Amino acid sequence: MILPGIIFIITLVFVIWQPKGLQIGTTAVIGAIVALLAGVVDFNDVEVVISIVWDATLAFIGIIILSMVLDEIGFFEWSAIKMAKLSRGNGRWMFVNILLLGAVVAAFFANDGAALILTPILLAKMKYLKMDKLAIFAFLMAGGFIGDSASNPFVISNLTNIVTADYFHIGFFEYFKNMFLPNLLSIVASIGILFLYFRKSIPLHVDINLLPEASSVIKNQVMFKLSWYFLALLMVGYFVGDIYNIPVSLFALGGALIFLAIASHFKAVKPMTTIKTAPWQVVWFSIGLYVVVYGLKNGGLTDDISELLLSIKPMGEHIYIIATGFISALLSAVMNNMPTIMVMDIAIDKTGDTFLAYANILGSNLGPKMTPIGSLATLLWLHVLAKKGVHIGWGEYMRVGVVITLPVLFIALLGL
């Protein structure tokens, strides 16, 4: 465990630090090469990792490309203005409405999509509304939190969901059926607890007349109208694909490329620019980091976790599920949820109790909110904010993250 542990820690440090612009995918691949040269993994392990993550990674790229095209059209900005104006100037209702929008975006466009696209839109609109720094911090932190806490309902809502669904061969509908209630409770608990935590920072009244008309931000009316039908058809495709065991990436990436081609035909986007700016580094990040993590598995980490889980099992099914979720959450907060989901999936597989996979997903999606390094979505979110001149310190972040995450996770696990 010592050598693979050292390789993993150094890789993760460089992924978070990104010295001199070293990108996350490049760092992860270097870590994987070091793991291969050190003998903690072999080429058979690399093949196993690729077989586990290829569908999830390509699906994620597709979801982000689709989100980028919709963003170019003005879809998300229109949605943000609409939700803000629905509050009729009531700051508290605006807070709730923005969180509901974040939950919908996370569900259909993944938590990373919410972090990359919705965050700069919300920040711009709050500056339009002349909110003070405390209010902006409250809205941004709440929006960042809901992006992960509401990323549970569909297989496509989070990269961790796709990896686990593929690993345990969970169908799209089966997954949705089992996660509907936990996700609903997670959203309700998140909104309630976030509101209580930030209630003094939320303005009582907001002058919504400062916002532009929602229709004015739509850059292509034809594509905007078409997008609603296309998204509905894409969701039907996911469920149809489930019946015929078609990989989710075929619909996510294939659908995104078709939508990109249609948008290009109507002069709504520049397709090559969209493809070039898609986060391709995530492909190398997923493969490289999982290869490094597989070294931890070979070192015995998954066996240790499996034994820990089985030692809890005699305490009863409810405690078994809740404990699994919290173990996954704590590991995600410390070592990032991407490696955690794989380590825990393998450990759960060893126990034979595959129903724990859902608890692992909840823990891996919510637990990362306790620390800034917990998830790729949070790292992207912080990076987006830093580029916009908003810097949130680790201590400042964790004071909010820990207090809010623990009760929300517990309530979501009770739902499960």
N, C-alpha and C positions, 0 to 999 in steps of 0.2 A: 504493500500500500504506500510506502514512503516515496518511491520514485514516481509512480503515476500521480500521487498527490502533489508532489512538488511541480511536476509538469503542468498539472491542471491549474494550480494556484498562480503560477507565473503567467500562463496563457490568459487567465481571467483578469489578472491585474493589467496586462497590456491591452486587453479588449476594452476595459473601463477607462484606462488612462489615455489611450490613443496618442502616444507621443509623436510629435512632428507629423501629425496627420495620418499616422499608420491606421488603416481601416480595419474594421472588426473582422471581416472575412479573411483578409491577408494574415492577420494575427492568428486566427483560429487554424488556418491551413499550416502555418509555420509550426504551431503547437502539435498538430497532427503528424507532421513530418518528424518532429523531434521524438514523439511517442513511438513512431515506427522504427526510427533509428535506434532508440533506446531498448526496443524489444518488448515494451509493455503492451503493444498491439501488433497484429500482423495483417497482411493483405486480406485474409479471410474476414477479419473483423471489419475492415473498411467496406468490404462488399455487404456485410450484414447491416452496417450503419446506413449505407446508401439505399438498401432495400427498405429500411425503416423510414427514412426522412424524405425520399425523393418526391412523393406525392404531396406531403405537407408543404415542402419548400416551394414547389411549382405552383401549388394552390395559393400560397401566400403572395407570391409575385403577381399572380393574376388578380387577386383582390386589390392589391396596391395599384396596379395599372388601371383597373376599373375606377378606383377612387380618384386617381389623378385626372382621368378624363372627365369624370363628373365634376371635379373641382374646377377644371378649365371652363366648363360650361357655366359654372356659377351655382350648381345644384346645392352645395353645402352652405354657401353664403346665403342663398335664398332661404334655406331651412333655418339657419341661425336667426336671421332677421324676423322671419315669421314667428318663431317660438318666442323671441324677445317681445314682439309686439302683442302676442297673445296675453302677456302679463298685464297689459293696459297700464303700464307705469308702476305697478306694484313690484318692488324690488325682491320681495320674498317669493312671489310667484314666478318672477323671472329666473331666480336661482333654481327653483324646482323644474321649470320648463327646460332650462339649459341642460340640467342633469338628465332629464328624460330624452332630450335630443342626443346627448352623449351615449346613453344606453342603446338607442336605436342604431346609431352609427357603429358602435362597437359590435352589436349583434350581426349586422349585415356586411360591415366592411372591416372587421377585426379591430382589436385594440390598438394595433400599430397604425392602422388607417386613421383612427380617431386622434391619436397622438400627433401624427404627421400633418393632417389636414385641418381638423377642427380647431386645434389649439391656436394657430396663428389667426384664424378667422375670429375666434372669441376674443383674443387679445386686442385685435384691431377694433372690434365693435365696442369693447369696454372703454377704450380710449376715446372713441366717438362720443360715448355717453358720459365722459368726464368723471369716471369713478375714481375714488381715491385709492391709494396703494393697498390699504387693508382689504377693500372690497375686491380689487383685482386679484390679490393673493387668494382670497377665499374662493372666488369663481374658478381660478386656474387650478388650485389644488383639488377642488371638488370635481372639476371636469377631468383632471388627470386620473383621479381615483375611480370615477364611474367607468372610465374607459376599460379598466381591467375587471372591476367587480361585476360588470354587466356583459363580460365577454364569454359567457358560458352557454347560451341557449342553443346554438347551432355548432356543428362540427367546424364550420368555416369561421367562427367568431374569434378564434385564437389559434396560433400555430401549435400550441400545446394540445389543444383539442384534437387537431387533425392527426398529430403524431400518435396520440393515445388511441384514437378511434381506429387508425390503421393497424396499430400494434395488436389490439385486441379484437379486430374485425367487427367493430361496432357500426351498424348501419346508421344512415342519416336520420331516419325516423325514430329508430330505437334510442339513439342518443338524445334527440329532441324531447321525446316522451319522458325520459328519466331526468333530464336537466331543466325542464320547464319550471317546476315549482321551486327548486333551489335557486335558480336564476331570478325568478320573480321576487322571492324573499330577499335575495342579495340586493336587488335594486331598491326595494322598499326600505330595507334596513340602511342601505348606503345613504339614500336621500334623507331619511329621518335623522341618522346620527351626524351626517355632515351639516344638516341644518342646525341641529342643536349645538354643534361645535363652533360653527361660524356665525351664529345668529346675531352677535353684536357687530360683526363686520359687514353684514348684508344691509345695503341702504333700504330704507322704508319706501322711498319713492325714486323713480328713475324717469328722466324726461325722454320718452321714446320718440318724440318728435325730432330728436337729433339724428335718428337713424334714417337712412335713405329708404325709399319704397323697395319692397322685396323684388318686385318685377324689374327694377332698374339694374339689378346686378346679374340678370340672366344674359349671357353673352351669345347664346344661340337658341332661339325659341323652338326650332324644329327638334333639335337634339334634346332639349329640356323635356318636351312633351313625350318624345320617344323613349327617354330614359326610364320613365315610370313603367311602361309596358315591358321594356327589356328586362328590368330588375325583377318584375313579377314572373316573367317567362324563365329567367335564370333560376329563381327559387323553385319553380316547378321542375326544372331540369335536375336540380339536386335530388329531389325526392324520387324522380323517375330513375335517375342514375343509381339510387340506392336499391331499387327493385332488381336492376340488372347487374348489380355489383360493378358499376363503372367507377373508376377512381375519381374522387372529387376534383382533382386538378384538371381533368379534361373539361369540366364545366367552368371552373373558376378561371383558369388560364385561357382556355379556348374561347369562353364567353367574353373575356376581357379583350382579347385580340380582335374578335368580331366587332365588338362595340367600338374599339379604337379605329377599325377600318371604316365603320359607318360614320364616326365623328370626323375622320379625315375626308370622307366624301363630301360632307356638308361644311368643310373648311372650319370646323370647330377646334381642331387641334393640329399640331405638327407631329405626326406619328413617330418619326425618328427621334425627335427631342424627348417625347414621352418614354419611349423604350430605353433611350440612353440614361435618362434620369431615374428610372425604376431602381429600387434597391437590390441590385444583383449581388451585392456583397453578402446579402443574407443567405444566398445559396451556399457560398463558401463557408460562411459562418456556421450554418447548420451542420454541414458535413464535417468540417474541421473540428468544431467543438465537440460534436458527438463522438468522433473518433477518440479525442482526448478523454472524454467521459467513459468510453468503453474500456480504457485502460484502468479506470477506477473499478469498473465491474470485474475486470480480470484480476485486480488486486484483492478482491473479496468484499468490497463495500456493499454490493447488492445482497450478498449472503448475510452480512451483518444486519442490514435493514430488514430483510425477510425474517430473520430470527427474532428481531425486536417486535415486528408486527405480530408474529405468531405467539409471542409471549403475552400480548395484550388480548388476543382473541378469546381466552376463557372468561374475560371480564364481561362479555356480552356483545352482541352485534352493534348496538348503538355506540358504545364506548369505542369499539373496534373501528367503526367508520369515522367518528369524530377525531380519534387519536391519529388515524392515518392522515386526515386532512391537515391537522396541526403539525405533524412531522414534516409533511410535504411543504407546508407554509414556511416553517422555520428554515428548512434547507434552502428553499427558494430565496428567502430574504438574505441568506448568508452567501450562497454559491450560485445565484441566478436561477430562474425557473426553467431555462432551456436544458441545462444539464440535469436539474432535479427531476423533470418530468420523465426523462429516459431512465435514470437510476431507479426511480420509484416504480416505473412501469415494469422493469425487469424484476425488481424485488417482489412486487405484487404478483407477477406471473409465477414466481417460485412458491408463493403461498397457496396458489390454486384458487384464491378468493378474488376472482376478476371483478366482482362488483365494487371493489375498493378503487377501481380505476377512476370512478366518478369523484370520489373523495380526493383522490390525487389531483384531478383537474381543478377542483375548487381551491384546494390548498395552493397549487402552483399558479393559479390565476389571481388569487387574492393575497396570498402571503408575500409576494414581491413588493407590495405597496408599503411594507414596513421599512424598507431601505431604498436608497436611490439606485443601488446596483441590482435590485431584485429581478428586473425584467428588461428585455430589449425595448419594450414600449416606453418604459420610464426613462431609460437612457436617451431614446429618441426625443421624448417629450422635453427633457431637460436641455438637450442640444438645441431644439427648435426655439425654446424660450431664451436661451443664452444668445442665440443669433439675433433675437429681437430686443436684446438689452435687459432681459429679466433674469436675474441670478438668484437661485434658491439654494441656500447652504444645506449641508447634510443634516446638521442638528435641527435646523428649522423644518426640514422635510420630515425627519423621523419623529419629531414631537407630534406631528399630525398623523403620520402613517401608522404608527404603532397603536395609538389610542383608537383610531377608527377601524383598522383592519381586524383586530381580534374579535370584537362583538359581531361585526358583519359576517366574518367567516363562520363563527359559531352558529349564527342564525341560518346561514345557507346550508351548513352541514346538517342542522336539525331538519331542514326541508328535504334533504337527501334521505 
